[in-house]
Amino acid sequence: MGRTARERPRRLGVKLLQIRQTLGLTQAQMLVTVKLEKKVFASAISGYELGTREPPLPVLLRYARLMGVSTDVLIDDDLVLPHKMLRDERKRRSGG
């Protein structure tokens, strides 16, 4: 029997990039934040953001928890990251 590749979220990489940029982190810093620094190189974060690599489920969960959203928001191409949340997080990080 042939196997077909499962459908992958098209917008996941963009959402992960938005989260990292909102947090004001470099790719290397994001690696530490999602507790991957001992497992993979910073290029993994780049691959996730470019959509050439798919992050494991525990990593997606860490991203979602960082921003206080459900993993559904990351995975579902029809859902977007709440703009208010992104704006509030930027404001909180900048001390304003």
C-alpha positions as CSV (number, residue, x, y, z in Angstrom):
1,M,0.0,0.0,0.0
2,G,1.2,3.5,-0.8
3,R,1.6,6.1,1.8
4,T,0.7,9.7,1.2
5,A,2.3,12.6,3.0
6,R,0.1,14.2,5.6
7,E,-1.1,17.7,5.0
8,R,1.1,20.3,6.6
9,P,0.0,23.7,7.9
10,R,1.0,26.3,5.3
11,R,1.1,29.3,7.7
12,L,2.8,27.7,10.6
13,G,6.3,29.1,9.8
14,V,5.0,32.6,9.5
15,K,3.2,32.3,12.9
16,L,6.3,31.0,14.6
17,L,8.3,33.9,13.1
18,Q,5.7,36.4,14.4
19,I,6.0,34.9,17.9
20,R,9.7,35.1,18.0
21,Q,9.8,38.6,16.6
22,T,7.1,39.7,19.1
23,L,9.2,38.3,21.9
24,G,12.2,40.2,20.6
25,L,14.3,37.1,20.5
26,T,17.0,36.0,18.1
27,Q,16.8,32.4,16.7
28,A,19.5,31.3,19.2
29,Q,17.6,32.9,22.1
30,M,14.4,31.2,20.9
31,L,16.1,27.9,20.9
32,V,16.9,28.4,24.6
33,T,13.4,29.7,25.3
34,V,11.7,26.6,23.9
35,K,14.3,24.4,25.6
36,L,16.0,23.0,22.5
37,E,19.5,24.4,23.0
38,K,20.9,21.0,23.9
39,K,19.1,19.1,21.2
40,V,19.3,21.0,18.0
41,F,21.1,24.0,16.4
42,A,19.7,27.4,15.8
43,S,19.2,26.5,12.2
44,A,16.2,24.3,13.4
45,I,14.4,27.5,14.3
46,S,15.1,28.9,10.9
47,G,13.8,25.8,9.3
48,Y,10.6,26.0,11.3
49,E,10.1,29.6,10.3
50,L,10.8,29.0,6.7
51,G,8.5,26.0,6.6
52,T,11.3,23.6,5.5
53,R,11.2,21.7,8.9
54,E,8.2,20.9,11.0
55,P,8.7,21.3,14.8
56,P,7.8,18.4,17.0
57,L,4.5,18.7,19.0
58,P,6.2,19.5,22.3
59,V,7.9,22.5,20.6
60,L,4.6,23.7,19.2
61,L,3.1,23.4,22.7
62,R,6.0,25.5,24.1
63,Y,5.4,28.2,21.5
64,A,1.7,28.3,22.2
65,R,2.2,28.5,25.9
66,L,4.7,31.4,25.5
67,M,1.9,33.4,23.9
68,G,-1.0,32.1,25.8
69,V,-2.8,30.6,22.8
70,S,-4.0,27.1,21.9
71,T,-1.9,25.0,19.6
72,D,-4.9,25.1,17.3
73,V,-4.1,28.8,16.6
74,L,-0.6,27.7,15.4
75,I,-1.7,24.7,13.4
76,D,-4.9,25.9,11.8
77,D,-4.3,28.0,8.7
78,D,-7.7,29.6,9.1
79,L,-6.8,31.0,12.5
80,V,-4.5,34.0,13.1
81,L,-2.5,35.0,16.1
82,P,-4.5,37.6,18.0
83,H,-3.2,41.1,17.1
84,K,-4.0,42.4,20.5
85,M,-1.9,39.6,22.1
86,L,1.0,40.4,19.8
87,R,0.7,44.1,20.5
88,D,0.3,43.6,24.3
89,E,3.4,41.3,24.4
90,R,5.5,43.8,22.5
91,K,4.4,46.6,24.9
92,R,5.1,44.4,28.0
93,R,8.6,43.5,26.7
94,S,9.5,47.1,26.0
95,G,8.4,48.2,29.5
96,G,5.5,50.3,28.2
